[in-house]
Amino acid sequence: MRLILFSIGSLFLVTFAGCQISQADAAHAAGNESTLPEPADRAEDVEPRKEGERAPAVAILDHQGERVNTAALYRQQPTLFVFYRGGWCPYCTEHLRELAMIEDDLKNLGVQMVAVSPDRPEKLQESIGEHELSYTLLSDSDIRLARALGLAFRVDDQTHSMLLGHDIDIEAASGRSHRVLPVPAVYLIDTEGTIRFAQWNPDYRERISGDAIVRAAETIAE
């Protein structure tokens, strides 16, 4: 599959699994939450931030509707964030199943995997059950994290109508009326909050392979 390398940035506040985010992270969050970049008009126009930059810390939700701060995750251990359009997307669900096959490899390298989409928590529960996923799925239904990364784009009226014609309602899936999706992407973030690897592709049909992700994770383990 074709790879296009790129990356991240931004912030908010909360605690996860007993890990507190730092005062510096909290200040960074407060300073950036109100200045998140607006979604692009097309997937081809997104401007993800570069590798080597500081990763965002944004509050999103888990499959039970509990708040999770992204900084609390990657402060625990290196974290792979996988962005997908939603459980309604067959290309996304195929990729999620493929990634389940490398979960043990990532764990052996000390890397945890988290998949993020605009789907509301109830939809995440459906995906977890249907595809028997054991790694974490998170809900970015307000598109804070995707905007912080520069991945967000608006779905135009023609595409929205086409999706509805295929019985795909992205507003119902997210529980929001913004009609914004993330470009599919992968970000590997170390415990210092630095983006070590970033890949994205505006063509939703093209996804990074599991083998390529494992190779990227090996650079952190070295």
C-alpha positions as a LaTeX table, in Angstrom:
\begin{tabular}{lrrr}
\hline
Residue & $x$ (\AA) & $y$ (\AA) & $z$ (\AA) \\
\hline
Met1 & 0.00 & 0.00 & 0.00 \\
Arg2 & 1.12 & 3.56 & $-0.63$ \\
Leu3 & 2.48 & 5.44 & 2.34 \\
Ile4 & 2.46 & 9.17 & 2.88 \\
Leu5 & 4.40 & 10.35 & 5.90 \\
Phe6 & 3.39 & 13.39 & 7.96 \\
Ser7 & 1.92 & 14.26 & 11.59 \\
Ile8 & 0.29 & 16.24 & 14.81 \\
Gly9 & $-0.42$ & 18.99 & 17.68 \\
Ser10 & $-2.87$ & 20.62 & 20.52 \\
Leu11 & $-4.59$ & 19.94 & 24.09 \\
Phe12 & $-7.20$ & 19.55 & 27.09 \\
Leu13 & $-7.29$ & 18.00 & 30.61 \\
Val14 & $-8.32$ & 14.83 & 32.50 \\
Thr15 & $-7.05$ & 11.69 & 34.35 \\
Phe16 & $-6.89$ & 8.14 & 33.02 \\
Ala17 & $-6.03$ & 4.87 & 34.76 \\
Gly18 & $-4.60$ & 6.77 & 37.72 \\
Cys19 & $-2.21$ & 8.87 & 35.59 \\
Gln20 & $-2.36$ & 12.64 & 36.09 \\
Ile21 & $-1.34$ & 14.94 & 33.26 \\
Ser22 & 1.21 & 17.57 & 34.25 \\
Gln23 & 0.54 & 21.23 & 34.96 \\
Ala24 & 2.44 & 22.03 & 31.78 \\
Asp25 & 0.11 & 19.80 & 29.83 \\
Ala26 & $-2.92$ & 21.42 & 31.46 \\
Ala27 & $-1.66$ & 24.89 & 30.59 \\
His28 & $-0.93$ & 23.79 & 27.04 \\
Ala29 & $-4.46$ & 22.39 & 26.81 \\
Ala30 & $-6.10$ & 25.55 & 28.10 \\
Gly31 & $-4.13$ & 27.62 & 25.63 \\
Asn32 & $-5.01$ & 25.57 & 22.56 \\
Glu33 & $-8.54$ & 24.19 & 23.03 \\
Ser34 & $-10.07$ & 27.42 & 21.73 \\
Thr35 & $-7.67$ & 27.69 & 18.79 \\
Leu36 & $-7.95$ & 24.27 & 17.18 \\
Pro37 & $-7.60$ & 24.50 & 13.38 \\
Glu38 & $-10.81$ & 24.45 & 11.41 \\
Pro39 & $-11.55$ & 21.33 & 9.33 \\
Ala40 & $-10.35$ & 21.41 & 5.73 \\
Asp41 & $-12.88$ & 21.59 & 2.92 \\
Arg42 & $-11.56$ & 18.37 & 1.37 \\
Ala43 & $-9.55$ & 15.37 & 2.52 \\
Glu44 & $-6.84$ & 16.35 & 0.04 \\
Asp45 & $-6.47$ & 19.74 & 1.77 \\
Val46 & $-5.69$ & 18.57 & 5.31 \\
Glu47 & $-2.38$ & 19.71 & 6.80 \\
Pro48 & $-1.27$ & 17.22 & 9.46 \\
Arg49 & 1.62 & 18.31 & 11.63 \\
Lys50 & 5.14 & 16.94 & 11.29 \\
Glu51 & 7.05 & 14.19 & 13.04 \\
Gly52 & 9.23 & 15.45 & 15.85 \\
Glu53 & 6.57 & 17.86 & 17.10 \\
Arg54 & 4.82 & 17.64 & 20.46 \\
Ala55 & 1.73 & 15.45 & 20.46 \\
Pro56 & $-1.67$ & 16.85 & 21.49 \\
Ala57 & $-3.38$ & 16.11 & 24.78 \\
Val58 & $-7.11$ & 16.22 & 24.12 \\
Ala59 & $-10.00$ & 14.84 & 26.17 \\
Ile60 & $-12.07$ & 12.28 & 24.28 \\
Leu61 & $-14.31$ & 9.37 & 25.34 \\
Asp62 & $-13.91$ & 5.63 & 25.74 \\
His63 & $-16.53$ & 3.07 & 24.72 \\
Gln64 & $-18.29$ & 3.56 & 28.07 \\
Gly65 & $-18.50$ & 7.33 & 27.70 \\
Glu66 & $-15.75$ & 8.04 & 30.24 \\
Arg67 & $-13.30$ & 10.86 & 29.58 \\
Val68 & $-9.77$ & 9.89 & 28.52 \\
Asn69 & $-6.91$ & 12.31 & 28.02 \\
Thr70 & $-4.55$ & 11.34 & 25.24 \\
Ala71 & $-1.52$ & 12.62 & 27.19 \\
Ala72 & $-2.34$ & 10.27 & 30.07 \\
Leu73 & $-2.15$ & 7.41 & 27.58 \\
Tyr74 & 1.19 & 8.14 & 25.99 \\
Arg75 & 2.74 & 9.19 & 29.31 \\
Gln76 & 2.12 & 5.59 & 30.45 \\
Gln77 & 3.89 & 3.97 & 27.51 \\
Pro78 & 4.55 & 4.58 & 23.81 \\
Thr79 & 1.18 & 4.68 & 22.06 \\
Leu80 & 0.04 & 4.00 & 18.53 \\
Phe81 & $-3.00$ & 6.10 & 17.61 \\
Val82 & $-4.90$ & 4.77 & 14.59 \\
Phe83 & $-7.49$ & 7.14 & 13.11 \\
Tyr84 & $-10.36$ & 5.67 & 11.12 \\
Arg85 & $-13.57$ & 7.12 & 9.68 \\
Gly86 & $-16.02$ & 4.92 & 11.60 \\
Gly87 & $-17.39$ & 1.43 & 12.03 \\
Trp88 & $-19.62$ & 2.02 & 9.00 \\
Cys89 & $-16.57$ & 2.13 & 6.69 \\
Pro90 & $-15.63$ & $-1.32$ & 5.29 \\
Tyr91 & $-12.06$ & $-0.21$ & 4.55 \\
Cys92 & $-11.73$ & 0.91 & 8.16 \\
Thr93 & $-13.12$ & $-2.27$ & 9.68 \\
Glu94 & $-10.87$ & $-4.39$ & 7.47 \\
His95 & $-7.88$ & $-2.37$ & 8.69 \\
Leu96 & $-8.95$ & $-2.71$ & 12.32 \\
Arg97 & $-9.08$ & $-6.49$ & 11.91 \\
Glu98 & $-5.64$ & $-6.48$ & 10.32 \\
Leu99 & $-4.23$ & $-4.42$ & 13.17 \\
Ala100 & $-5.58$ & $-6.92$ & 15.68 \\
Met101 & $-3.08$ & $-9.37$ & 14.18 \\
Ile102 & $-0.11$ & $-7.18$ & 15.20 \\
Glu103 & $-1.36$ & $-6.29$ & 18.68 \\
Asp104 & 0.85 & $-8.90$ & 20.38 \\
Asp105 & 3.88 & $-7.74$ & 18.37 \\
Leu106 & 3.30 & $-4.17$ & 19.55 \\
Lys107 & 2.82 & $-5.27$ & 23.15 \\
Asn108 & 6.12 & $-7.14$ & 23.00 \\
Leu109 & 7.73 & $-3.88$ & 21.92 \\
Gly110 & 6.10 & $-2.04$ & 24.81 \\
Val111 & 3.65 & $-0.16$ & 22.60 \\
Gln112 & $-0.10$ & 0.10 & 23.26 \\
Met113 & $-2.53$ & 0.53 & 20.38 \\
Val114 & $-5.55$ & 2.84 & 20.41 \\
Ala115 & $-8.01$ & 3.31 & 17.53 \\
Val116 & $-9.88$ & 6.64 & 17.29 \\
Ser117 & $-12.93$ & 7.59 & 15.24 \\
Pro118 & $-15.86$ & 10.04 & 15.35 \\
Asp119 & $-18.18$ & 7.19 & 16.36 \\
Arg120 & $-20.07$ & 7.80 & 19.59 \\
Pro121 & $-19.35$ & 5.38 & 22.47 \\
Glu122 & $-22.36$ & 3.18 & 21.72 \\
Lys123 & $-21.08$ & 2.62 & 18.18 \\
Leu124 & $-17.65$ & 1.74 & 19.53 \\
Gln125 & $-19.22$ & $-0.98$ & 21.64 \\
Glu126 & $-20.84$ & $-2.41$ & 18.50 \\
Ser127 & $-17.50$ & $-2.45$ & 16.67 \\
Ile128 & $-15.71$ & $-4.10$ & 19.60 \\
Gly129 & $-18.31$ & $-6.85$ & 19.78 \\
Glu130 & $-18.75$ & $-7.39$ & 16.05 \\
His131 & $-15.03$ & $-7.59$ & 15.25 \\
Glu132 & $-13.89$ & $-9.06$ & 18.60 \\
Leu133 & $-11.30$ & $-6.33$ & 19.16 \\
Ser134 & $-9.24$ & $-6.40$ & 22.35 \\
Tyr135 & $-7.38$ & $-3.13$ & 21.90 \\
Thr136 & $-8.83$ & 0.23 & 22.94 \\
Leu137 & $-11.31$ & 2.17 & 20.79 \\
Leu138 & $-11.93$ & 5.84 & 21.59 \\
Ser139 & $-14.60$ & 8.29 & 20.50 \\
Asp140 & $-13.56$ & 11.66 & 19.06 \\
Ser141 & $-17.16$ & 12.56 & 18.25 \\
Asp142 & $-16.51$ & 16.28 & 18.81 \\
Ile143 & $-13.52$ & 16.10 & 16.41 \\
Arg144 & $-11.17$ & 17.77 & 18.91 \\
Leu145 & $-8.29$ & 15.35 & 18.43 \\
Ala146 & $-8.63$ & 15.13 & 14.64 \\
Arg147 & $-8.65$ & 18.93 & 14.45 \\
Ala148 & $-5.64$ & 19.15 & 16.77 \\
Leu149 & $-3.75$ & 16.85 & 14.41 \\
Gly150 & $-4.84$ & 18.70 & 11.29 \\
Leu151 & $-6.64$ & 15.57 & 10.04 \\
Ala152 & $-10.23$ & 16.84 & 10.02 \\
Phe153 & $-12.16$ & 17.62 & 6.85 \\
Arg154 & $-15.77$ & 18.45 & 6.09 \\
Val155 & $-17.97$ & 16.02 & 4.16 \\
Asp156 & $-19.59$ & 17.93 & 1.29 \\
Asp157 & $-23.31$ & 17.77 & 0.59 \\
Gln158 & $-22.91$ & 15.51 & $-2.45$ \\
Thr159 & $-20.84$ & 12.95 & $-0.53$ \\
His160 & $-23.19$ & 13.12 & 2.43 \\
Ser161 & $-26.17$ & 12.40 & 0.17 \\
Met162 & $-24.27$ & 9.54 & $-1.46$ \\
Leu163 & $-23.53$ & 8.00 & 1.94 \\
Leu164 & $-27.17$ & 8.32 & 2.97 \\
Gly165 & $-28.08$ & 6.54 & $-0.26$ \\
His166 & $-26.02$ & 3.61 & 1.00 \\
Asp167 & $-27.76$ & 3.74 & 4.40 \\
Ile168 & $-24.70$ & 5.36 & 6.03 \\
Asp169 & $-25.62$ & 8.20 & 8.37 \\
Ile170 & $-22.42$ & 9.77 & 9.72 \\
Glu171 & $-24.41$ & 12.17 & 11.89 \\
Ala172 & $-26.18$ & 9.28 & 13.62 \\
Ala173 & $-22.85$ & 7.46 & 14.00 \\
Ser174 & $-21.17$ & 10.38 & 15.75 \\
Gly175 & $-24.25$ & 11.78 & 17.46 \\
Arg176 & $-23.20$ & 15.16 & 16.08 \\
Ser177 & $-24.27$ & 17.31 & 13.12 \\
His178 & $-20.81$ & 18.60 & 12.13 \\
Arg179 & $-20.33$ & 16.17 & 9.21 \\
Val180 & $-16.58$ & 16.09 & 9.79 \\
Leu181 & $-14.32$ & 13.05 & 9.41 \\
Pro182 & $-10.63$ & 12.39 & 9.95 \\
Val183 & $-8.32$ & 11.38 & 7.14 \\
Pro184 & $-7.19$ & 7.81 & 8.01 \\
Ala185 & $-3.84$ & 8.08 & 9.76 \\
Val186 & $-1.39$ & 6.47 & 12.15 \\
Tyr187 & 0.68 & 8.27 & 14.83 \\
Leu188 & 3.29 & 6.73 & 17.09 \\
Ile189 & 4.00 & 8.83 & 20.18 \\
Asp190 & 6.69 & 8.20 & 22.79 \\
Thr191 & 6.38 & 8.77 & 26.56 \\
Glu192 & 7.88 & 12.24 & 26.24 \\
Gly193 & 4.97 & 13.24 & 24.05 \\
Thr194 & 7.02 & 13.41 & 20.85 \\
Ile195 & 5.61 & 12.17 & 17.57 \\
Arg196 & 8.03 & 9.50 & 16.38 \\
Phe197 & 6.14 & 8.28 & 13.33 \\
Ala198 & 3.23 & 9.73 & 11.36 \\
Gln199 & 1.45 & 8.43 & 8.28 \\
Trp200 & $-1.72$ & 9.65 & 6.62 \\
Asn201 & $-3.44$ & 9.31 & 3.28 \\
Pro202 & $-6.44$ & 11.27 & 1.96 \\
Asp203 & $-7.37$ & 8.23 & $-0.14$ \\
Tyr204 & $-9.40$ & 6.24 & 2.39 \\
Arg205 & $-8.98$ & 3.08 & 0.33 \\
Glu206 & $-5.23$ & 2.99 & 1.02 \\
Arg207 & $-4.02$ & 1.95 & 4.50 \\
Ile208 & $-0.61$ & 1.37 & 6.02 \\
Ser209 & 0.25 & $-2.30$ & 6.52 \\
Gly210 & 0.61 & $-3.94$ & 9.90 \\
Asp211 & 4.21 & $-4.87$ & 9.05 \\
Ala212 & 5.10 & $-1.23$ & 8.38 \\
Ile213 & 3.62 & $-0.23$ & 11.73 \\
Val214 & 5.63 & $-2.88$ & 13.58 \\
Arg215 & 8.82 & $-1.67$ & 11.87 \\
Ala216 & 8.07 & 1.87 & 13.02 \\
Ala217 & 7.43 & 0.66 & 16.58 \\
Glu218 & 10.76 & $-1.16$ & 16.59 \\
Thr219 & 12.56 & 2.18 & 16.30 \\
Ile220 & 11.20 & 3.19 & 19.70 \\
Ala221 & 12.13 & $-0.14$ & 21.27 \\
Glu222 & 15.75 & 0.11 & 20.04 \\
\hline
\end{tabular}
